[in-house]
Amino acid sequence: MYPARVIKLGVNIDHVATLRQVRYKTATHQASHEASGPIPEPDPVWAAVEVELAGAHGITMHLREDRRHIQERDVRMVRQIIRTRLNLEMADVPEIVAVAEEVRPDEVCIVPENRQEVTTEGGLNVARAPKSLSRTIARLKKAGIAVSLFVDPDPKQVRAAADAGGNFVELHTGAYGHSRSEGDTAAELKKLIVAARLAHDLGLHVNAGHGLNYQNTPGILAVPHLETLNTGHSIISRAVFVGLRQAVREMLAVMVPYKG
């Protein structure tokens, strides 16, 4: 018996590229394919194929302005190879917007970027975003790309996302994922539930992600109207011990009870 709504899993493969860049940061992709040159590994494109074969519903990758992990080559090749959805995370930067318009991912998730952060640290401040954000959203939608805005579970930000013209919000689950006590966890979960209901009432589709793992994902299933959970670090970490396909399957199993 299937649940009323099947929640989708988008697997973020950024950390596969992070591991590659540790060793091959200066290697060019052209040189890497010469017979005599090194083969940069692990290849996030290969990881995307493995993730898809394991049953994930989509691939998430973040093309940062500083190119610290995912490279343009990765995005272009993944777009050509996968048969599921490609979710491209990006900042509102003209250079990256142009790449998105050319590559045409199924969805773009606009996120804030801080050069000093290890990973995205918080939601986009849509309420105080420059006017360029609405123009970027319009450009991407004109190119046939669904637009998601990565926001904290704050009603003000959810309303601003709807006003800006986004199709989706991706609720930032970092505070929930990193909470240390049952009381804090319950409080953060309540914020997510309220934000998801508001987003749905405003006509937005609802995704969620950041800081989710095999232990805390069952709790997030209490959030209504979720379409996709985007997560990566926990799955890639688990894959070190059991392999990438098995790690993806284990996360999919955790998500089965969702009732929507």
C-alpha positions as CSV (number, residue, x, y, z in Angstrom):
1,M,0.0,0.0,0.0
2,Y,1.5,3.3,-1.1
3,P,1.3,6.5,0.9
4,A,-1.0,9.3,-0.1
5,R,1.9,11.3,-1.5
6,V,5.3,9.9,-2.6
7,I,7.9,12.4,-1.4
8,K,10.9,12.6,-3.8
9,L,14.6,12.4,-3.0
10,G,17.0,14.8,-4.7
11,V,20.6,13.8,-3.9
12,N,23.2,16.5,-3.7
13,I,26.5,15.3,-5.3
14,D,28.6,18.4,-4.4
15,H,30.7,16.5,-1.9
16,V,31.8,14.0,-4.5
17,A,33.3,16.9,-6.4
18,T,34.8,18.3,-3.2
19,L,36.7,15.1,-2.8
20,R,37.9,15.3,-6.4
21,Q,39.0,18.9,-6.0
22,V,41.2,18.1,-3.0
23,R,43.6,16.2,-5.2
24,Y,42.9,17.6,-8.7
25,K,42.1,21.3,-8.0
26,T,44.5,22.5,-10.7
27,A,43.9,19.7,-13.3
28,T,42.1,20.8,-16.4
29,H,39.3,18.6,-17.7
30,Q,41.0,18.6,-21.1
31,A,44.3,17.3,-19.8
32,S,42.5,14.8,-17.5
33,H,41.2,12.9,-20.5
34,E,44.6,12.5,-22.2
35,A,45.9,9.0,-22.0
36,S,49.1,10.1,-20.2
37,G,47.4,12.5,-17.8
38,P,45.7,11.9,-14.4
39,I,42.0,10.9,-14.3
40,P,40.4,13.2,-11.7
41,E,38.4,11.1,-9.4
42,P,35.8,10.6,-8.0
43,D,33.7,11.9,-10.9
44,P,30.4,13.5,-9.8
45,V,29.0,12.7,-13.2
46,W,29.5,9.0,-12.5
47,A,28.0,9.6,-9.0
48,A,24.9,11.1,-10.6
49,V,24.4,7.9,-12.7
50,E,24.8,5.7,-9.6
51,V,22.3,7.8,-7.7
52,E,19.8,7.7,-10.4
53,L,20.2,3.9,-10.8
54,A,19.5,3.5,-7.1
55,G,16.1,5.1,-7.5
56,A,16.6,8.7,-6.5
57,H,14.2,11.1,-8.2
58,G,16.7,13.8,-9.1
59,I,20.2,15.2,-8.9
60,T,21.1,18.4,-7.0
61,M,24.4,20.2,-7.7
62,H,25.6,23.7,-6.7
63,L,27.6,25.7,-9.2
64,R,29.3,28.2,-7.0
65,E,30.8,31.4,-8.2
66,D,34.2,30.4,-6.9
67,R,33.9,26.8,-8.5
68,R,35.1,25.2,-5.2
69,H,33.6,21.9,-6.1
70,I,31.2,21.5,-9.0
71,Q,32.5,22.7,-12.4
72,E,30.6,23.7,-15.5
73,R,31.7,20.5,-17.2
74,D,30.0,18.5,-14.5
75,V,26.7,20.4,-14.9
76,R,26.7,20.1,-18.7
77,M,27.5,16.4,-18.6
78,V,24.9,15.6,-15.9
79,R,22.3,17.5,-17.8
80,Q,23.0,15.3,-20.9
81,I,23.1,12.0,-19.1
82,I,20.5,11.8,-16.4
83,R,16.8,10.9,-17.1
84,T,15.5,12.3,-13.8
85,R,15.4,16.0,-12.7
86,L,18.3,18.3,-12.4
87,N,18.1,20.8,-9.7
88,L,20.9,23.5,-10.0
89,E,21.6,25.5,-6.9
90,M,23.1,28.9,-7.6
91,A,23.5,32.4,-6.4
92,D,21.9,35.4,-8.2
93,V,25.0,36.1,-10.2
94,P,24.9,37.1,-13.9
95,E,27.6,34.6,-14.9
96,I,25.8,31.6,-13.3
97,V,22.4,32.7,-14.5
98,A,23.7,32.7,-18.0
99,V,25.0,29.1,-17.5
100,A,21.5,28.1,-16.3
101,E,19.8,29.6,-19.3
102,E,22.1,27.7,-21.6
103,V,22.0,24.3,-19.7
104,R,18.3,24.4,-18.9
105,P,18.1,22.4,-15.7
106,D,14.6,21.3,-14.7
107,E,14.8,23.5,-11.6
108,V,17.0,26.3,-10.2
109,C,17.3,26.9,-6.5
110,I,18.6,30.3,-5.7
111,V,20.7,30.4,-2.6
112,P,22.9,32.9,-0.7
113,E,26.6,32.4,-1.0
114,N,29.4,33.3,1.4
115,R,33.0,32.6,0.3
116,Q,34.0,31.7,3.8
117,E,31.3,29.1,4.4
118,V,31.9,25.4,4.1
119,T,28.3,24.9,2.9
120,T,25.2,27.1,2.6
121,E,24.6,28.5,6.1
122,G,21.2,30.0,5.9
123,G,18.2,31.0,3.8
124,L,18.1,33.7,1.2
125,N,16.8,37.0,2.5
126,V,14.2,37.4,-0.2
127,A,12.4,40.2,1.8
128,R,15.5,42.4,1.4
129,A,16.8,41.1,-1.9
130,P,17.7,43.5,-4.7
131,K,15.4,44.1,-7.6
132,S,17.7,41.9,-9.7
133,L,16.2,38.8,-8.0
134,S,12.8,39.3,-9.5
135,R,14.4,39.9,-12.9
136,T,16.5,36.8,-12.6
137,I,13.4,34.7,-11.7
138,A,11.6,36.1,-14.7
139,R,14.5,35.3,-17.0
140,L,14.8,31.7,-15.7
141,K,11.0,31.1,-16.0
142,K,11.1,32.4,-19.5
143,A,13.7,29.8,-20.3
144,G,11.3,27.1,-19.1
145,I,13.1,26.6,-15.8
146,A,11.2,26.2,-12.5
147,V,12.6,28.5,-9.8
148,S,12.9,27.7,-6.2
149,L,14.0,30.1,-3.4
150,F,16.0,28.6,-0.5
151,V,14.5,30.3,2.6
152,D,14.4,29.9,6.3
153,P,11.0,28.8,7.7
154,D,10.0,32.4,8.3
155,P,6.5,33.5,7.2
156,K,8.0,36.9,6.0
157,Q,10.5,35.1,3.7
158,V,7.9,32.7,2.4
159,R,5.5,35.6,1.5
160,A,8.4,37.4,-0.1
161,A,9.2,34.3,-2.2
162,A,5.7,34.2,-3.5
163,D,5.7,38.0,-4.3
164,A,9.1,37.6,-6.1
165,G,7.5,35.1,-8.5
166,G,9.1,31.8,-7.4
167,N,7.5,28.5,-8.3
168,F,8.9,26.7,-5.2
169,V,10.4,27.4,-1.8
170,E,13.0,25.1,-0.4
171,L,12.7,25.3,3.3
172,H,16.0,25.5,5.1
173,T,16.0,22.6,7.6
174,G,19.5,23.4,9.0
175,A,18.2,24.6,12.4
176,Y,16.0,21.6,12.7
177,G,18.9,19.2,11.7
178,H,21.4,20.7,14.1
179,S,19.1,21.1,17.1
180,R,20.5,19.5,20.3
181,S,17.4,19.0,22.5
182,E,13.9,17.6,22.0
183,G,12.5,21.0,22.8
184,D,14.6,22.8,20.2
185,T,13.8,20.1,17.7
186,A,10.0,20.4,18.3
187,A,10.2,24.2,18.0
188,E,12.1,24.1,14.7
189,L,9.7,21.4,13.4
190,K,6.7,23.6,14.2
191,K,8.3,26.5,12.3
192,L,8.7,24.2,9.2
193,I,5.1,23.0,9.4
194,V,3.8,26.6,9.6
195,A,6.0,27.7,6.8
196,A,5.0,24.8,4.6
197,R,1.3,25.4,5.1
198,L,1.7,29.0,4.3
199,A,3.7,28.3,1.2
200,H,1.1,25.9,0.0
201,D,-1.7,28.4,0.7
202,L,0.2,31.0,-1.4
203,G,0.4,28.6,-4.4
204,L,4.1,27.6,-3.9
205,H,5.4,24.1,-4.2
206,V,7.4,23.0,-1.2
207,N,10.8,21.3,-1.0
208,A,13.1,21.1,2.0
209,G,16.8,20.4,2.7
210,H,20.0,21.0,4.6
211,G,21.4,19.1,7.6
212,L,19.1,16.1,7.0
213,N,20.4,12.6,7.7
214,Y,19.2,9.1,8.4
215,Q,18.4,9.9,12.0
216,N,16.5,13.2,11.7
217,T,14.7,12.7,8.4
218,P,11.9,10.6,10.0
219,G,10.9,13.7,12.0
220,I,10.8,15.9,9.0
221,L,8.1,13.7,7.5
222,A,5.6,15.5,9.8
223,V,5.9,18.6,7.5
224,P,3.0,18.8,5.1
225,H,3.0,19.4,1.3
226,L,6.6,18.4,0.8
227,E,7.5,17.4,-2.8
228,T,11.2,16.8,-2.6
229,L,13.9,16.4,0.1
230,N,17.3,17.5,-1.1
231,T,20.2,16.1,0.8
232,G,23.7,15.0,0.2
233,H,26.4,15.0,2.9
234,S,24.8,12.2,4.9
235,I,24.3,10.0,1.9
236,I,27.8,10.6,0.5
237,S,29.2,9.9,4.0
238,R,27.2,6.6,4.3
239,A,28.4,5.6,0.8
240,V,32.0,5.4,2.0
241,F,30.9,2.3,4.0
242,V,28.1,0.7,2.0
243,G,28.4,2.1,-1.5
244,L,26.4,4.9,-3.2
245,R,23.5,2.9,-4.5
246,Q,22.9,1.3,-1.1
247,A,23.2,4.6,0.7
248,V,20.5,6.1,-1.6
249,R,18.2,3.1,-1.1
250,E,18.5,3.4,2.6
251,M,17.5,7.0,2.6
252,L,14.6,6.3,0.2
253,A,13.4,3.6,2.7
254,V,13.5,6.2,5.5
255,M,11.2,8.4,3.5
256,V,8.5,5.8,2.6
257,P,6.1,6.6,5.5
258,Y,5.4,10.1,4.3
259,K,1.7,10.9,4.2
260,G,1.8,14.5,2.9
